[in-house]
Amino acid sequence: MQDNWKTKTILIGAIAGALVGLAAAMILIKDAEKNNEPPRLSPGDGVKVGLGVLGVLRLLTDGGGK
């Protein structure tokens, strides 16, 4: 059962990712409702979000070992 930690890590990561995605969608919907218009995400905003996610992933994988 040495690989059990791998399965737990994948499950926790998948659940955390789903919850963060759900929260982001809810925030986007609330903002759109407040402005009375459908949500818009420009290509530039998409790149910013993607780079932000990559930055967080890099911080997580670095592990503070340096």
Residue frames as a rotation matrix with the C-alpha (Angstrom) as fourth column:
MET 1
0.557 0.830 0.000 0.00
0.830 -0.557 0.000 0.00
0.000 0.000 -1.000 0.00
GLN 2
-0.370 -0.789 -0.491 2.87
0.707 -0.582 0.403 2.38
-0.603 -0.198 0.772 -0.68
ASP 3
-0.851 0.055 0.522 0.95
0.411 -0.548 0.729 4.06
0.326 0.835 0.444 -3.53
ASN 4
0.038 0.928 -0.371 -2.02
0.996 -0.004 0.093 4.88
0.085 -0.373 -0.924 -1.28
TRP 5
-0.122 -0.147 -0.982 -0.68
0.465 -0.882 0.074 8.39
-0.877 -0.447 0.176 -0.66
LYS 6
-0.972 -0.235 0.007 -0.69
0.104 -0.400 0.910 9.03
-0.211 0.886 0.414 -4.40
THR 7
-0.430 0.891 0.145 -4.38
0.713 0.237 0.661 8.21
0.554 0.387 -0.737 -4.69
LYS 8
0.238 0.500 -0.833 -5.23
0.915 -0.403 0.019 10.40
-0.326 -0.767 -0.553 -1.68
THR 9
-0.516 -0.518 -0.682 -3.20
0.270 -0.854 0.445 13.28
-0.813 0.045 0.581 -3.11
ILE 10
-0.947 0.204 0.249 -4.96
0.225 -0.134 0.965 13.05
0.230 0.970 0.081 -6.48
LEU 11
-0.096 0.982 -0.161 -8.41
0.885 0.159 0.439 12.90
0.457 -0.100 -0.884 -4.86
ILE 12
0.134 0.090 -0.987 -7.72
0.753 -0.657 0.042 15.83
-0.645 -0.748 -0.156 -2.54
GLY 13
-0.787 -0.500 -0.361 -6.32
0.135 -0.711 0.690 17.87
-0.602 0.494 0.627 -5.44
ALA 14
-0.767 0.556 0.319 -9.31
0.443 0.100 0.891 17.08
0.464 0.825 -0.323 -7.64
ILE 15
0.186 0.868 -0.460 -11.81
0.968 -0.080 0.239 18.00
0.171 -0.490 -0.855 -4.93
ALA 16
-0.093 -0.298 -0.950 -9.93
0.538 -0.818 0.204 21.19
-0.838 -0.492 0.237 -4.05
GLY 17
-0.956 -0.294 0.016 -9.77
0.156 -0.459 0.875 22.17
-0.250 0.838 0.484 -7.73
ALA 18
-0.419 0.881 0.219 -13.47
0.698 0.159 0.698 21.57
0.580 0.446 -0.682 -8.18
LEU 19
0.304 0.537 -0.787 -14.32
0.925 -0.365 0.109 23.65
-0.229 -0.761 -0.607 -5.10
VAL 20
-0.437 -0.529 -0.728 -12.09
0.301 -0.848 0.436 26.52
-0.847 -0.029 0.530 -6.20
GLY 21
-0.952 0.121 0.280 -13.60
0.261 -0.148 0.954 26.42
0.156 0.982 0.109 -9.69
LEU 22
-0.056 0.991 -0.124 -17.11
0.904 0.103 0.415 26.44
0.424 -0.089 -0.901 -8.23
ALA 23
0.174 0.058 -0.983 -16.27
0.728 -0.680 0.089 29.41
-0.664 -0.731 -0.161 -6.01
ALA 24
-0.796 -0.523 -0.305 -14.78
0.164 -0.671 0.723 31.30
-0.583 0.525 0.620 -8.97
ALA 25
-0.715 0.601 0.358 -17.89
0.500 0.082 0.862 30.65
0.489 0.795 -0.359 -11.06
MET 26
0.217 0.827 -0.518 -20.15
0.973 -0.141 0.181 31.83
0.077 -0.544 -0.836 -8.26
ILE 27
-0.166 -0.366 -0.916 -18.14
0.456 -0.852 0.258 35.05
-0.874 -0.375 0.308 -7.88
LEU 28
-0.973 -0.214 0.084 -18.28
0.157 -0.350 0.924 35.62
-0.169 0.912 0.374 -11.64
ILE 29
-0.351 0.923 0.156 -22.07
0.758 0.183 0.626 35.07
0.549 0.338 -0.764 -11.65
LYS 30
0.266 0.449 -0.853 -22.64
0.888 -0.458 0.036 37.43
-0.374 -0.767 -0.521 -8.71
ASP 31
-0.536 -0.544 -0.645 -20.54
0.225 -0.829 0.512 40.11
-0.814 0.129 0.567 -10.39
ALA 32
-0.926 0.237 0.293 -22.48
0.288 -0.054 0.956 39.68
0.243 0.970 -0.018 -13.64
GLU 33
-0.007 0.980 -0.201 -25.81
0.936 0.077 0.344 39.90
0.353 -0.185 -0.917 -11.80
LYS 34
0.037 -0.046 -0.998 -24.67
0.673 -0.737 0.059 43.06
-0.739 -0.674 0.004 -10.04
ASN 35
-0.728 -0.400 -0.557 -23.82
-0.121 -0.724 0.679 44.66
-0.675 0.561 0.478 -13.40
ASN 36
0.304 0.949 0.079 -26.95
-0.186 0.140 -0.973 43.24
-0.934 0.281 0.219 -15.12
GLU 37
0.457 -0.189 -0.869 -24.94
-0.885 -0.001 -0.465 41.78
0.088 0.982 -0.168 -17.99
PRO 38
0.978 -0.099 -0.184 -23.53
0.095 0.995 -0.033 38.38
0.187 0.015 0.982 -18.86
PRO 39
0.556 -0.830 -0.056 -20.04
0.000 -0.067 0.998 37.62
-0.831 -0.554 -0.037 -17.61
ARG 40
0.924 -0.359 -0.134 -17.19
-0.182 -0.103 -0.978 38.44
0.338 0.927 -0.161 -19.97
LEU 41
0.512 -0.848 0.138 -13.68
0.134 0.237 0.962 37.12
-0.849 -0.474 0.235 -19.89
SER 42
0.782 -0.276 -0.558 -11.40
-0.619 -0.443 -0.649 38.73
-0.068 0.853 -0.517 -22.44
PRO 43
0.734 -0.582 -0.349 -8.43
0.292 0.735 -0.612 36.81
0.613 0.347 0.710 -23.86
GLY 44
-0.172 -0.828 0.534 -6.13
-0.278 -0.479 -0.832 39.05
0.945 -0.291 -0.148 -21.84
ASP 45
0.164 0.326 0.931 -8.03
-0.981 -0.042 0.188 38.22
0.100 -0.944 0.313 -18.65
GLY 46
0.971 0.205 -0.120 -7.81
-0.206 0.979 0.005 34.53
0.119 0.020 0.993 -19.51
VAL 47
0.285 -0.946 -0.151 -4.04
0.226 0.220 -0.949 34.79
0.932 0.237 0.276 -19.87
LYS 48
-0.254 -0.348 0.902 -3.82
-0.715 -0.561 -0.417 36.60
0.651 -0.751 -0.106 -16.52
VAL 49
0.595 0.550 0.587 -5.86
-0.799 0.486 0.354 33.87
-0.091 -0.679 0.728 -14.82
GLY 50
0.906 -0.265 -0.331 -3.77
0.111 0.901 -0.419 31.15
0.409 0.343 0.846 -16.42
LEU 51
-0.047 -0.983 0.178 -0.49
0.009 -0.179 -0.984 32.74
0.999 -0.045 0.017 -15.36
GLY 52
-0.052 0.110 0.993 -1.85
-0.935 -0.355 -0.010 33.22
0.352 -0.928 0.121 -11.85
VAL 53
0.893 0.408 0.189 -2.78
-0.446 0.857 0.257 29.54
-0.057 -0.314 0.948 -11.61
LEU 54
0.605 -0.744 -0.282 0.66
0.314 0.549 -0.775 28.55
0.732 0.380 0.565 -12.90
GLY 55
-0.199 -0.674 0.712 2.25
-0.465 -0.574 -0.674 30.80
0.863 -0.465 -0.199 -10.28
VAL 56
0.340 0.407 0.848 0.27
-0.940 0.169 0.296 29.15
-0.023 -0.898 0.440 -7.49
LEU 57
0.991 0.020 -0.135 1.15
-0.038 0.990 -0.136 25.69
0.131 0.140 0.981 -8.79
ARG 58
0.233 -0.972 0.009 4.81
0.100 0.015 -0.995 26.65
0.967 0.233 0.101 -8.92
LEU 59
-0.163 -0.235 0.958 4.64
-0.857 -0.447 -0.256 27.82
0.488 -0.863 -0.129 -5.30
LEU 60
0.691 0.519 0.503 3.01
-0.702 0.648 0.296 24.54
-0.172 -0.558 0.812 -4.27
THR 61
0.917 -0.340 -0.209 5.52
0.211 0.857 -0.470 22.36
0.339 0.387 0.857 -6.10
ASP 62
0.091 -0.915 0.393 8.49
-0.345 -0.399 -0.850 24.32
0.934 -0.058 -0.352 -4.80
GLY 63
0.506 0.250 -0.826 7.52
0.516 0.679 0.522 23.23
0.691 -0.690 0.214 -1.32
GLY 64
0.883 -0.181 0.432 9.52
-0.403 -0.764 0.504 25.99
0.239 -0.620 -0.748 0.37
GLY 65
0.814 -0.578 -0.059 12.65
0.563 0.759 0.327 23.87
-0.144 -0.300 0.943 0.19
LYS 66
0.117 -0.816 0.566 14.88
0.726 -0.318 -0.610 26.71
0.678 0.482 0.555 -0.91
